[in-house]
Amino acid sequence: MPTRKLTVDEIRRAAEHLARDIERLVRRPLRLMEVCGTHTVAIFRSGIRELLPPELELVSGPGCPVCVTPAEYIDQAVRYSRQPDVLIASFGDMLRVPGSFSSLLAEKAAGADVRVVYSPLDAVQLAGEYPGKTVIFLAVGFETTAPAAAAAIVTAERAGLPNFLTLSAPKLVPPALKHLLDGSGTQVDGFLLPGHVCAVTGLEPFGFLAVEYGVPAVVAGFEGLDILQAIRALLENLAAGSPEIGNQYGRVVRAAGNPEACHILEEVYEPVDSRWRGIGDIPVSGLKVRESYRRLDAAAVRPLPAIAGTKAAADGCRCGQVLQGLIRPAQCPLFGRQCTPERPVGACMVSGEGTCAAWYKYGAGRWQQ
Ligand code: SF4
């Protein structure tokens, strides 16, 4: 049955109603973490922070894929881009991410063949169009985008394309949240879970938050009202004192997730320890291409010799602490001075979903240190 769109006045009244409920439910200082970079931006754009009582703090988590991709990965991509037969295919926001000594945008400006694609299958198509090139697709992201990268690998394999490879470093969200709760110093009373990720994984992989750590979590959609509803549900759960994993994005997320997407992930990738920018190595928090598809894994078939001089982060950059909710962006001494969206020093300032970029765009100068 078609649903009627709410008028602006109806949305405003609903938001005010939710804000009153939230204010009533906050009885002590609380910190909730929105894990996903899309939520961070939606929270700013909707003005949600201004609606919340001062005792309720929202902190951003490690859910921006560009932000958590380590400098070593960018270095590898840069070095591949310098090989004359290679065409690098990447999502656009990866191009500006600084590595230890260059970025893909700088290499493109210097003549490297670096192309922006909107889907991994676009990269497969490029391999068909340019048989004289080896197309390397930069497969980064979370459970959200990893199934599409896996589908590209299966498609290229079935098509017998000899010149399609991926530089694969997809990451998994649940182990990162476990890392945050396992003594990173992050204080969090509840999580707003990323709706896109949960649409693939379902709720079960996040069950440990409530069972092992007693921390509730709620899957949230991306409209302002979705987020306010999820915050209210989290607060109700905290007030009830029996932590659960809730779902306030039922129009998209099923409890069991997307079985087809999970199946292709399982077919192509296997879990592996993975390095997160500024955070370090997190056990079984990444995916690597399985042996059966290793022919399409750039790191396996075109290994790069080790080099000295790689750097985990630029001097002074505190992305790692920002990504773990340990500091607010404005507490980084480079924020808004040496580091701006036009001249990013760290990865969190590059992507539109980066925490530092969102704080700069929507709140620079207004947020307290
Ligand atoms: Fe890194 Fe820039 Fe954010 Fe500082 S403001 S943490 S340098 S991205």
Boltz pocket constraint, residues with backbone or C-beta under 6 A from the ligand:
constraints:
  - pocket:
      binder: B
      contacts: [[A, 316], [A, 317], [A, 318], [A, 319], [A, 320], [A, 322], [A, 329], [A, 332], [A, 333], [A, 334], [A, 335], [A, 336], [A, 339], [A, 340], [A, 344], [A, 345], [A, 346], [A, 347], [A, 348], [A, 349], [A, 356]]
      max_distance: 6.0
